Amino acid sequence: MPLPTIRQLEYFVTAARLRTFAAAAEAHHIAQPSLSEQIAALERTLEVALFTRTARKLILTDAGQDLLPLAERAIADVVSMAETSRRVRSLEEGTVSFGTFSSAHLYLLTELIQEFRAQHPGVRIRVTGLNSSEVADAVREGNLEAGLVQLPIDSRELVVTQSVFVDQVVYVSRREEHTREPVEITTLAQRPLILSESRWSHDDPLRVSLLERAQSAGVTLDPIVEVEFQTHALELAAKGVGDSLVSFHVGRSLIAEHGLFWAPLEPPVTEHYAFITRRAGAVSPATAEFMRLARRILARLQMARTRPPGPASD
């Protein structure tokens, strides 16, 4: 059974209000025969007469009186839907759907969310802090629109941008003598190591890189403690439990706060970060704008400090 169209309902409501087809047609800027035919088609679809036609005006039948409030509500719902869509497109409303690694709040998310809310107060923000591999899975499955992840990543069904941010892994210790020289993999194998990303150790890019170096050098890395977060590993290092490895931008405030010492790895380990979206998915204007602002903040951060400073300069 065919359904009434919104246009037919609009013509019906206008005719009911103005009481003539001529006036309704003029209000919609169409010819009267066209409007009359659309209302006749509506009556055929519903299998009822909506108007009693007199010489001077239209009178609603009982069926027409019953239909009128329903038609007005349907038209209002469609108008509301169109208005909501317009607001989302214009960034007056909408929701940011974004994922990133859990430590991003230490140097990116607070400033990013603050600036975005100041510019777009009507937009809701949903940021999920996860491991990069989990973010990629969530974007791939359509649970998130986009994310910021550490490379390399499983790129199946994803669009991966070029690197938008570069960080450096540093070795951290309470013992200054452990950080006087760049630290090689053979030295790491002899140190009491606290490593993060315990749940995702097989997928963590740093763990993979260290494993490859250890295998090439014929040594074994055997951490004494494994935890989930880099910040927790730093806190344990500050207590003298062992030494750790951390992304510099993640750990720089805690390194200074706890009086820790650090040294680069030899050869250096750099971390590259990129945005990901779903290859077959669409990114809303809100999320696209959130990514644009994130890119700008990351560029500012990269320009402000392109390499980790020495301990003496902190």
C-alpha positions as CSV (number, residue, x, y, z in Angstrom):
1,M,0.0,0.0,0.0
2,P,1.4,3.4,-1.0
3,L,2.0,5.9,1.8
4,P,1.1,9.6,1.8
5,T,3.9,12.0,0.9
6,I,4.8,15.0,3.0
7,R,4.0,17.2,0.1
8,Q,0.5,15.8,-0.1
9,L,0.0,16.4,3.6
10,E,1.3,19.9,3.3
11,Y,-1.2,20.6,0.5
12,F,-4.0,19.1,2.6
13,V,-3.2,21.1,5.7
14,T,-3.0,24.4,3.7
15,A,-6.3,23.7,2.0
16,A,-7.9,22.8,5.3
17,R,-6.7,26.1,6.7
18,L,-7.6,28.4,3.7
19,R,-10.8,26.5,2.8
20,T,-10.2,26.7,-1.0
21,F,-8.0,24.8,-3.4
22,A,-7.3,28.1,-5.2
23,A,-5.9,29.8,-2.1
24,A,-3.9,26.8,-1.2
25,A,-2.4,26.5,-4.6
26,E,-1.4,30.2,-4.5
27,A,0.2,29.7,-1.1
28,H,2.4,26.9,-2.5
29,H,3.0,28.7,-5.8
30,I,1.6,25.9,-8.0
31,A,-1.3,25.6,-10.4
32,Q,-4.7,24.7,-8.8
33,P,-5.2,21.5,-10.9
34,S,-1.8,20.2,-9.6
35,L,-2.8,20.8,-6.0
36,S,-6.2,19.3,-6.5
37,E,-4.7,16.2,-8.1
38,Q,-2.3,15.7,-5.2
39,I,-5.1,15.9,-2.7
40,A,-7.2,13.5,-4.8
41,A,-4.2,11.1,-4.8
42,L,-4.0,11.4,-1.0
43,E,-7.7,10.5,-0.7
44,R,-7.2,7.5,-3.0
45,T,-4.3,6.4,-0.9
46,L,-6.2,6.7,2.4
47,E,-9.5,5.5,0.7
48,V,-11.5,8.2,2.4
49,A,-12.9,11.6,1.4
50,L,-11.2,14.5,3.2
51,F,-13.3,17.4,2.0
52,T,-16.9,18.1,1.2
53,R,-16.7,20.5,-1.8
54,T,-19.3,23.3,-1.8
55,A,-19.6,26.2,-4.3
56,R,-17.7,28.6,-2.0
57,K,-15.5,26.7,0.3
58,L,-14.1,23.3,1.4
59,I,-15.5,21.6,4.5
60,L,-13.5,18.9,6.3
61,T,-15.2,15.5,6.5
62,D,-15.0,13.6,9.8
63,A,-12.0,11.7,8.3
64,G,-10.4,15.0,7.3
65,Q,-10.8,16.3,10.8
66,D,-9.2,13.2,12.2
67,L,-6.3,13.4,9.8
68,L,-5.6,17.1,10.2
69,P,-3.7,17.0,13.6
70,L,-1.8,13.9,12.5
71,A,-0.7,15.6,9.3
72,E,0.4,18.7,11.1
73,R,2.4,16.6,13.5
74,A,4.1,14.7,10.7
75,I,5.0,17.9,8.9
76,A,6.4,19.4,12.2
77,D,8.5,16.3,12.7
78,V,10.0,16.5,9.2
79,V,10.7,20.2,9.7
80,S,12.4,19.4,13.0
81,M,14.5,16.7,11.4
82,A,15.6,19.1,8.7
83,E,16.5,21.8,11.3
84,T,18.5,19.3,13.3
85,S,20.4,18.2,10.2
86,R,21.1,21.9,9.4
87,R,22.4,22.6,12.9
88,V,24.7,19.5,12.8
89,R,26.0,20.6,9.4
90,S,26.6,24.1,10.7
91,L,28.3,22.9,13.9
92,E,25.5,24.4,16.1
93,E,24.8,20.9,17.4
94,G,26.1,17.4,16.9
95,T,28.5,15.0,18.7
96,V,32.2,14.5,18.4
97,S,33.0,10.8,18.3
98,F,36.7,10.4,18.7
99,G,39.2,7.9,20.2
100,T,42.8,8.1,21.3
101,F,45.4,6.5,23.6
102,S,44.8,7.0,27.3
103,S,47.8,9.2,28.0
104,A,46.8,11.9,25.4
105,H,45.1,13.9,28.1
106,L,48.5,14.7,29.6
107,Y,49.5,17.0,26.7
108,L,46.6,17.3,24.2
109,L,43.0,16.6,25.2
110,T,42.5,19.2,28.0
111,E,43.6,22.1,25.7
112,L,41.8,20.6,22.7
113,I,38.5,20.1,24.5
114,Q,38.7,23.5,26.1
115,E,39.3,25.3,22.8
116,F,36.7,23.3,20.9
117,R,34.0,24.0,23.6
118,A,34.7,27.7,23.5
119,Q,34.2,27.7,19.7
120,H,31.3,25.3,19.5
121,P,29.4,25.3,22.8
122,G,26.4,23.5,21.3
123,V,28.4,20.4,20.3
124,R,28.7,17.4,22.6
125,I,32.1,15.7,22.9
126,R,32.6,11.9,23.4
127,V,36.3,11.1,23.6
128,T,37.3,7.5,24.4
129,G,40.8,7.0,25.8
130,L,42.1,3.5,24.8
131,N,45.1,1.7,23.5
132,S,45.8,2.6,19.8
133,S,44.9,-0.9,18.7
134,E,41.6,-0.8,20.4
135,V,40.9,2.7,18.9
136,A,41.6,1.2,15.4
137,D,39.2,-1.6,16.1
138,A,36.4,0.8,17.3
139,V,36.8,3.0,14.2
140,R,36.9,-0.1,11.9
141,E,33.7,-1.4,13.5
142,G,31.9,2.0,13.2
143,N,31.7,2.6,17.0
144,L,33.9,5.7,16.7
145,E,34.1,8.1,13.7
146,A,37.8,8.8,14.0
147,G,40.9,8.5,16.2
148,L,44.5,9.5,16.9
149,V,46.7,6.5,17.1
150,Q,50.4,5.6,17.3
151,L,51.8,4.0,14.1
152,P,52.2,1.4,12.8
153,I,48.6,0.2,13.0
154,D,46.5,-2.5,11.4
155,S,45.1,-0.3,8.6
156,R,42.5,-2.8,7.2
157,E,39.3,-0.8,6.2
158,L,40.9,2.4,7.6
159,V,42.1,5.6,6.0
160,V,45.4,6.6,7.8
161,T,46.7,10.2,7.4
162,Q,50.4,11.0,7.2
163,S,52.1,11.4,10.6
164,V,50.8,14.5,12.4
165,F,53.0,14.3,15.5
166,V,56.3,12.8,16.5
167,D,57.5,12.0,20.0
168,Q,60.6,10.3,21.4
169,V,61.0,7.5,23.9
170,V,63.3,8.2,26.8
171,Y,64.8,6.1,29.5
172,V,63.9,7.2,33.0
173,S,65.6,6.4,36.3
174,R,66.0,7.8,39.9
175,R,69.7,6.9,39.5
176,E,71.6,9.7,37.7
177,E,74.4,7.3,36.8
178,H,72.0,5.2,34.7
179,T,71.3,8.2,32.4
180,R,74.7,9.7,31.8
181,E,74.9,8.1,28.3
182,P,72.4,7.1,25.7
183,V,71.0,3.7,26.6
184,E,71.6,0.7,24.2
185,I,69.5,-2.4,24.0
186,T,72.3,-4.5,25.7
187,T,72.2,-2.1,28.6
188,L,68.4,-2.3,28.8
189,A,68.6,-6.0,29.1
190,Q,70.6,-5.7,32.3
191,R,68.5,-3.0,34.0
192,P,65.4,-3.5,36.3
193,L,62.7,-2.4,33.8
194,I,59.2,-1.4,34.5
195,L,57.2,-1.5,31.2
196,S,53.7,-0.2,30.4
197,E,51.0,-1.4,28.1
198,S,50.9,-4.8,29.8
199,R,47.5,-5.7,28.3
200,W,48.6,-4.9,24.8
201,S,52.3,-5.9,25.0
202,H,52.2,-7.9,21.7
203,D,50.7,-5.0,19.8
204,D,52.5,-2.1,21.4
205,P,54.9,-0.5,18.9
206,L,57.5,0.2,21.5
207,R,57.5,-3.3,22.7
208,V,57.7,-4.6,19.2
209,S,60.7,-2.3,18.4
210,L,62.5,-3.3,21.6
211,L,61.9,-7.0,20.9
212,E,63.4,-6.7,17.4
213,R,66.5,-4.9,18.8
214,A,66.9,-7.5,21.5
215,Q,66.7,-10.4,19.1
216,S,69.2,-8.7,16.8
217,A,71.6,-8.2,19.7
218,G,71.1,-11.7,21.0
219,V,69.8,-10.5,24.4
220,T,66.5,-10.9,26.3
221,L,64.3,-8.2,27.8
222,D,62.7,-9.4,31.0
223,P,60.8,-6.6,32.8
224,I,60.5,-6.9,36.6
225,V,57.1,-5.1,36.5
226,E,54.5,-4.6,33.9
227,V,51.6,-2.1,34.3
228,E,49.0,-0.6,32.1
229,F,49.8,3.1,32.0
230,Q,53.0,5.0,31.4
231,T,52.2,7.4,34.2
232,H,52.0,4.5,36.6
233,A,55.4,3.2,35.4
234,L,56.9,6.6,36.1
235,E,55.4,6.7,39.6
236,L,57.0,3.4,40.3
237,A,60.3,4.6,38.9
238,A,60.1,7.6,41.2
239,K,59.7,5.2,44.1
240,G,62.9,3.5,43.1
241,V,61.2,0.2,42.1
242,G,63.0,0.2,38.8
243,D,63.7,2.1,35.6
244,S,61.2,2.8,32.9
245,L,60.7,3.9,29.3
246,V,58.2,6.7,28.5
247,S,57.1,8.9,25.6
248,F,58.7,12.3,26.4
249,H,55.6,14.4,26.0
250,V,53.7,12.0,28.2
251,G,56.2,12.0,30.9
252,R,57.9,15.4,30.9
253,S,55.9,16.9,33.7
254,L,56.2,13.9,36.0
255,I,59.9,13.6,35.2
256,A,60.4,17.1,36.5
257,E,58.0,16.8,39.3
258,H,59.6,13.6,40.8
259,G,63.2,14.7,40.2
260,L,63.9,11.8,37.8
261,F,66.7,11.6,35.3
262,W,66.4,10.6,31.7
263,A,68.5,9.6,28.7
264,P,67.6,8.9,25.0
265,L,67.8,5.4,23.6
266,E,70.6,4.5,21.2
267,P,69.6,4.3,18.4
268,P,66.8,6.8,19.1
269,V,63.2,5.5,19.2
270,T,60.7,7.9,17.7
271,E,56.9,7.5,17.8
272,H,54.7,8.7,15.0
273,Y,51.0,9.5,15.4
274,A,48.3,9.8,12.8
275,F,44.5,10.3,12.4
276,I,42.4,7.3,11.3
277,T,38.9,7.2,9.9
278,R,36.8,4.3,8.5
279,R,37.3,3.8,4.8
280,A,33.6,3.3,4.1
281,G,32.3,5.6,6.8
282,A,31.4,9.3,6.9
283,V,32.9,11.8,9.4
284,S,30.5,14.3,10.8
285,P,31.3,18.0,10.6
286,A,31.7,18.1,14.4
287,T,34.3,15.3,14.5
288,A,36.1,16.7,11.4
289,E,36.4,20.1,13.1
290,F,37.7,18.4,16.3
291,M,40.4,16.7,14.2
292,R,41.3,20.0,12.5
293,L,41.8,21.7,15.9
294,A,43.7,18.7,17.2
295,R,46.1,18.9,14.3
296,R,46.7,22.6,14.9
297,I,47.4,22.1,18.6
298,L,49.8,19.2,17.9
299,A,51.6,21.4,15.4
300,R,52.0,24.1,18.0
301,L,53.3,21.5,20.5
302,Q,55.8,20.1,17.9
303,M,57.1,23.6,17.0
304,A,57.5,24.6,20.7
305,R,59.7,21.7,21.5
306,T,61.1,19.6,18.6
307,R,63.4,17.6,20.8
308,P,63.5,16.6,24.5
309,P,65.5,19.1,26.6
310,G,68.4,18.0,28.8
311,P,67.8,17.6,32.5
312,A,69.8,20.8,33.2
313,S,67.4,22.9,31.1
314,D,64.2,21.8,32.8
